[in-house]
Amino acid sequence: MRRYFGMVSVVVALAAGIILSGHNPALWLLLAGLAWIFAFGLWGALWPNPLWALVTTVVLGTVALFVWHQTFPVTAGVLVVVTAAIATISSRLARIRQPSGLRWYDGLWAAVLFVLASIVVSITQIGTKQPLGQNLPVLVSVYLLTPAIEVGIIYLVLRHSHILKEFLRRNYRGASMAHVVTGIAVGIGLTVLMGIAVSLEQKIAHIRVQSNNPFLYARGLNPHTVLAAILVGLAVVVAAPITEEALFRGILFGGFLTRVPYPVATLGAALLFGAAHMDLTLLIPLTLAGLVLNAVYRRNQSLVPSTVAHATFNGLSVILAVFVH
């Protein structure tokens, strides 16, 4: 199983890198490095000594820095440090096994890996010399690559905790129509709640909210680019809800509940959920969404309702962006 996930991470990242290489050769090297890091962790460590993860990462980063040095020397240097941190954490999780069971810090490891990987993906966009919304190949690559990275993180943490099968059984088996209906209802309510929160934020705090909906800010994403729109739509409406709910509700929030009371666990997990999207203008609305999804998960003891709610919210956001705006 771990070999399968390792191969998937390599293939997806290299496919994205091939697309990006036409814009800047350094991007291919950086994404190849990211793919190797996750393959290292998910494959169960390719070499006995984890130091090889750091060595390979630094070498790839240095080569990328050489290719990129005339334009973005500081950025490439930061990437070397960030990818080295990812390699260190992933190799630790791959090699050190703890007793069976989810711990409160497992969710923190997952959140840290998610943020670090997001930084790598975000910084690589700089080398394209175009805003993300105007560069369709890069946009599609980013939205397809992110869920693949999240799957890698989820598998790495659950394998480290020896609860992969138990996690899947507890959170996905026994799903019922009631779970689906609950999720749809919550998703509709969440759409209204988020709209109110964003509106109040703009009117009271005078904060200019930047939408993270690709169908709003991406000029190249329109009905004429059918394949790209379908791929990004599937990533936003299907892949992202599944991976984010498993990561932030199942692992992060679930881990916190093993150590601290519910109010502390839900607030901490919701804040990290909002912060992980790396958009300060949406921190409060996304934190509120996290609180709602945490409550749904705890009440139903299943990830199905919260995943359906998340997918419904994202789907309605896409529909409103396409047909209203």
Secondary structure per residue as TSV (DSSP state, phi and psi in degrees):
chain	resnum	aa	ss	phi	psi
A	1	M	-	360.0	-46.1
A	2	R	H	-65.9	-31.8
A	3	R	H	-64.0	-37.6
A	4	Y	H	-61.9	-49.1
A	5	F	H	-64.8	-37.3
A	6	G	H	-62.0	-44.2
A	7	M	H	-65.2	-40.7
A	8	V	H	-61.2	-44.2
A	9	S	H	-62.0	-40.2
A	10	V	H	-64.8	-49.1
A	11	V	H	-61.7	-46.5
A	12	V	H	-63.7	-46.9
A	13	A	H	-65.7	-40.9
A	14	L	H	-69.0	-35.0
A	15	A	H	-62.5	-43.7
A	16	A	H	-63.7	-39.6
A	17	G	H	-64.2	-36.7
A	18	I	H	-61.8	-40.8
A	19	I	H	-65.0	-43.7
A	20	L	H	-74.0	-24.3
A	21	S	H	-62.9	-24.0
A	22	G	T	-68.5	-20.0
A	23	H	T	-94.7	-33.7
A	24	N	-	-166.9	120.2
A	25	P	H	-57.9	-29.1
A	26	A	H	-63.3	-30.1
A	27	L	H	-64.1	-38.7
A	28	W	H	-63.3	-42.6
A	29	L	H	-63.7	-41.6
A	30	L	H	-67.6	-42.5
A	31	L	H	-71.8	-32.0
A	32	A	H	-63.2	-38.8
A	33	G	H	-63.1	-42.3
A	34	L	H	-63.0	-41.4
A	35	A	H	-62.4	-42.3
A	36	W	H	-64.0	-40.0
A	37	I	H	-59.7	-47.6
A	38	F	H	-70.9	-34.0
A	39	A	H	-62.9	-39.3
A	40	F	H	-59.0	-48.7
A	41	G	H	-68.5	-44.2
A	42	L	H	-78.8	-24.1
A	43	W	T	-82.3	-3.7
A	44	G	T	85.1	26.2
A	45	A	-	78.8	112.8
A	46	L	S	-72.4	-30.8
A	47	W	S	-124.6	152.9
A	48	P	S	-59.5	-31.9
A	49	N	-	-97.4	116.6
A	50	P	T	-61.6	-15.4
A	51	L	H	-59.3	-27.7
A	52	W	H	-62.0	-30.1
A	53	A	H	-62.1	-44.7
A	54	L	H	-68.1	-43.4
A	55	V	H	-60.8	-49.1
A	56	T	H	-63.4	-40.2
A	57	T	H	-62.1	-46.9
A	58	V	H	-64.9	-39.6
A	59	V	H	-62.4	-48.6
A	60	L	H	-61.0	-42.7
A	61	G	H	-64.3	-38.2
A	62	T	H	-66.3	-42.2
A	63	V	H	-62.7	-43.8
A	64	A	H	-61.4	-38.9
A	65	L	H	-63.0	-40.2
A	66	F	H	-63.9	-42.1
A	67	V	H	-67.8	-34.1
A	68	W	H	-99.4	-0.1
A	69	H	T	-62.7	-29.3
A	70	Q	T	-71.2	-22.9
A	71	T	T	-114.0	-46.0
A	72	F	-	-131.1	61.8
A	73	P	H	-65.2	-43.2
A	74	V	H	-66.1	-43.9
A	75	T	H	-60.3	-45.8
A	76	A	H	-64.8	-35.9
A	77	G	H	-63.6	-41.7
A	78	V	H	-61.8	-39.2
A	79	L	H	-62.3	-36.9
A	80	V	H	-60.9	-44.5
A	81	V	H	-65.0	-45.6
A	82	V	H	-64.9	-45.7
A	83	T	H	-67.3	-32.1
A	84	A	H	-64.1	-38.8
A	85	A	H	-64.7	-41.7
A	86	I	H	-61.2	-43.8
A	87	A	H	-62.5	-41.5
A	88	T	H	-63.1	-48.0
A	89	I	H	-66.6	-46.3
A	90	S	H	-65.9	-37.9
A	91	S	H	-68.3	-34.7
A	92	R	H	-64.6	-46.4
A	93	L	H	-65.1	-33.0
A	94	A	H	-72.6	-32.0
A	95	R	H	-101.2	-28.2
A	96	I	-	-100.6	115.7
A	97	R	-	-100.7	130.5
A	98	Q	-	-99.6	165.5
A	99	P	S	-56.3	151.2
A	100	S	S	-55.4	134.2
A	101	G	S	131.1	147.3
A	102	L	-	-83.1	129.9
A	103	R	-	-105.4	160.8
A	104	W	H	-62.2	-32.3
A	105	Y	H	-81.2	-13.2
A	106	D	H	-61.5	-41.1
A	107	G	H	-64.3	-35.4
A	108	L	H	-66.4	-42.2
A	109	W	H	-58.1	-44.1
A	110	A	H	-62.9	-44.3
A	111	A	H	-64.4	-41.4
A	112	V	H	-63.5	-45.9
A	113	L	H	-60.3	-41.2
A	114	F	H	-61.5	-46.1
A	115	V	H	-65.6	-44.5
A	116	L	H	-62.3	-44.4
A	117	A	H	-64.8	-37.4
A	118	S	H	-64.5	-36.2
A	119	I	H	-63.4	-43.9
A	120	V	H	-59.9	-49.2
A	121	V	H	-62.6	-40.6
A	122	S	H	-67.2	-43.3
A	123	I	H	-67.8	-34.1
A	124	T	H	-62.4	-21.8
A	125	Q	G	-67.5	-24.1
A	126	I	G	-61.6	-38.3
A	127	G	G	-69.0	-8.5
A	128	T	G	-79.3	-14.1
A	129	K	S	64.5	15.9
A	130	Q	S	-139.2	147.2
A	131	P	-	-59.8	148.0
A	132	L	G	-55.6	-40.0
A	133	G	G	-67.1	-17.2
A	134	Q	G	-102.9	-1.2
A	135	N	-	-119.4	92.3
A	136	L	H	-62.1	-44.8
A	137	P	H	-59.4	-41.5
A	138	V	H	-68.3	-40.8
A	139	L	H	-58.3	-48.9
A	140	V	H	-62.8	-42.5
A	141	S	H	-60.8	-44.3
A	142	V	H	-63.1	-44.5
A	143	Y	H	-73.1	-24.4
A	144	L	H	-84.1	-32.5
A	145	L	H	-73.1	-37.0
A	146	T	H	-59.6	-49.8
A	147	P	H	-62.0	-34.3
A	148	A	H	-63.4	-40.1
A	149	I	H	-64.1	-42.3
A	150	E	H	-62.8	-39.3
A	151	V	H	-60.7	-42.4
A	152	G	H	-60.2	-44.3
A	153	I	H	-64.1	-45.4
A	154	I	H	-59.6	-48.3
A	155	Y	H	-63.2	-41.5
A	156	L	H	-60.3	-46.6
A	157	V	H	-69.2	-44.3
A	158	L	H	-67.5	-35.4
A	159	R	H	-67.8	-39.3
A	160	H	H	-61.7	-33.8
A	161	S	H	-92.3	-3.3
A	162	H	T	61.7	35.2
A	163	I	-	-131.4	22.8
A	164	L	H	-57.9	-53.5
A	165	K	H	-65.0	-41.9
A	166	E	H	-63.7	-39.9
A	167	F	H	-61.9	-46.4
A	168	L	H	-65.7	-42.5
A	169	R	H	-64.8	-45.6
A	170	R	H	-69.2	-34.7
A	171	N	H	-99.1	-14.4
A	172	Y	H	-126.5	-24.3
A	173	R	T	-76.6	151.6
A	174	G	T	78.9	16.4
A	175	A	-	-65.7	141.3
A	176	S	-	-129.3	170.4
A	177	M	H	-62.7	-31.1
A	178	A	H	-61.6	-37.7
A	179	H	H	-62.7	-43.1
A	180	V	H	-65.6	-46.6
A	181	V	H	-62.0	-43.5
A	182	T	H	-59.0	-45.2
A	183	G	H	-61.8	-43.2
A	184	I	H	-63.6	-44.5
A	185	A	H	-62.0	-44.5
A	186	V	H	-65.6	-39.0
A	187	G	H	-61.6	-40.7
A	188	I	H	-65.3	-45.5
A	189	G	H	-62.5	-37.0
A	190	L	H	-65.2	-36.5
A	191	T	H	-61.8	-43.8
A	192	V	H	-65.6	-45.7
A	193	L	H	-60.2	-44.8
A	194	M	H	-64.6	-39.4
A	195	G	H	-61.9	-42.8
A	196	I	H	-65.5	-43.9
A	197	A	H	-62.2	-43.9
A	198	V	H	-65.4	-41.7
A	199	S	H	-62.5	-44.9
A	200	L	H	-65.0	-38.7
A	201	E	H	-61.6	-39.8
A	202	Q	H	-73.1	-40.2
A	203	K	H	-81.3	-40.6
A	204	I	H	-86.7	-49.7
A	205	A	S	-91.1	-6.7
A	206	H	-	56.0	40.5
A	207	I	-	-95.1	127.7
A	208	R	-	-83.9	104.4
A	209	V	-	-76.9	129.7
A	210	Q	-	-96.7	116.9
A	211	S	-	-68.1	139.6
A	212	N	-	-101.2	14.9
A	213	N	-	-84.2	114.1
A	214	P	H	-61.6	-24.7
A	215	F	H	-77.6	-5.8
A	216	L	H	-100.2	-44.8
A	217	Y	H	-95.5	-12.3
A	218	A	-	-91.5	108.1
A	219	R	T	-67.7	-30.7
A	220	G	T	-79.9	-7.6
A	221	L	-	-95.0	101.5
A	222	N	S	-148.0	175.2
A	223	P	T	-56.4	-19.5
A	224	H	T	-80.2	-21.5
A	225	T	S	-102.4	70.7
A	226	V	H	-60.9	-50.6
A	227	L	H	-62.0	-45.5
A	228	A	H	-62.3	-42.5
A	229	A	H	-63.8	-39.9
A	230	I	H	-65.8	-44.7
A	231	L	H	-63.3	-47.0
A	232	V	H	-66.1	-39.6
A	233	G	H	-61.0	-43.8
A	234	L	H	-64.6	-39.2
A	235	A	I	-63.8	-41.2
A	236	V	I	-75.7	-43.4
A	237	V	I	-89.8	-29.2
A	238	V	I	-110.2	-60.1
A	239	A	I	-66.5	-48.2
A	240	A	H	-60.7	-47.2
A	241	P	H	-59.5	-40.8
A	242	I	H	-63.7	-50.4
A	243	T	H	-72.2	-40.5
A	244	E	H	-68.6	-36.9
A	245	E	I	-68.5	-41.0
A	246	A	I	-63.0	-39.5
A	247	L	I	-74.3	-52.9
A	248	F	I	-87.7	-32.0
A	249	R	I	-91.2	-54.6
A	250	G	I	-67.4	-46.5
A	251	I	I	-92.6	-54.3
A	252	L	I	-67.3	-59.1
A	253	F	I	-65.8	-42.9
A	254	G	H	-61.0	-38.6
A	255	G	H	-67.4	-41.9
A	256	F	H	-60.6	-37.7
A	257	L	H	-63.6	-20.6
A	258	T	T	-77.1	-11.8
A	259	R	T	-123.2	-36.6
A	260	V	S	-123.9	161.5
A	261	P	-	-61.9	159.9
A	262	Y	H	-53.5	-47.9
A	263	P	H	-57.5	-41.8
A	264	V	H	-69.8	-42.9
A	265	A	H	-63.0	-45.9
A	266	T	H	-70.5	-37.9
A	267	L	H	-68.0	-43.4
A	268	G	H	-63.3	-45.7
A	269	A	H	-66.1	-39.1
A	270	A	H	-66.7	-40.8
A	271	L	H	-63.7	-42.1
A	272	L	H	-67.0	-35.9
A	273	F	H	-61.5	-44.6
A	274	G	H	-67.5	-43.3
A	275	A	H	-68.9	-31.9
A	276	A	H	-64.4	-21.0
A	277	H	T	-79.7	-5.1
A	278	M	-	52.5	45.6
A	279	D	-	-140.7	100.1
A	280	L	G	-61.3	-29.2
A	281	T	G	-68.5	-20.3
A	282	L	G	-109.1	9.5
A	283	L	H	-60.0	-48.4
A	284	I	H	-67.3	-50.2
A	285	P	H	-58.8	-42.1
A	286	L	H	-70.8	-31.6
A	287	T	H	-65.5	-41.5
A	288	L	H	-61.1	-43.1
A	289	A	H	-61.3	-40.6
A	290	G	H	-61.5	-39.8
A	291	L	H	-62.5	-42.5
A	292	V	H	-64.8	-47.5
A	293	L	H	-66.4	-34.9
A	294	N	H	-61.0	-44.5
A	295	A	H	-63.5	-40.6
A	296	V	H	-63.5	-43.6
A	297	Y	H	-63.7	-45.0
A	298	R	H	-66.1	-39.6
A	299	R	H	-68.0	-38.9
A	300	N	H	-95.5	-13.4
A	301	Q	T	53.9	37.5
A	302	S	S	-155.3	146.7
A	303	L	H	-84.7	-9.4
A	304	V	H	-62.9	-50.9
A	305	P	H	-61.6	-44.2
A	306	S	H	-67.9	-34.2
A	307	T	H	-67.4	-43.4
A	308	V	H	-63.8	-40.4
A	309	A	H	-62.3	-44.8
A	310	H	H	-62.1	-44.1
A	311	A	H	-65.6	-39.4
A	312	T	H	-63.3	-45.3
A	313	F	H	-60.6	-48.5
A	314	N	H	-63.4	-40.2
A	315	G	H	-64.1	-44.0
A	316	L	H	-64.0	-36.7
A	317	S	H	-63.1	-41.0
A	318	V	H	-66.4	-44.7
A	319	I	H	-60.9	-45.4
A	320	L	H	-63.9	-38.6
A	321	A	H	-66.9	-39.0
A	322	V	H	-77.5	-44.4
A	323	F	H	-100.1	-19.3
A	324	V	T	-100.1	-48.4
A	325	H	-	-81.3	360.0
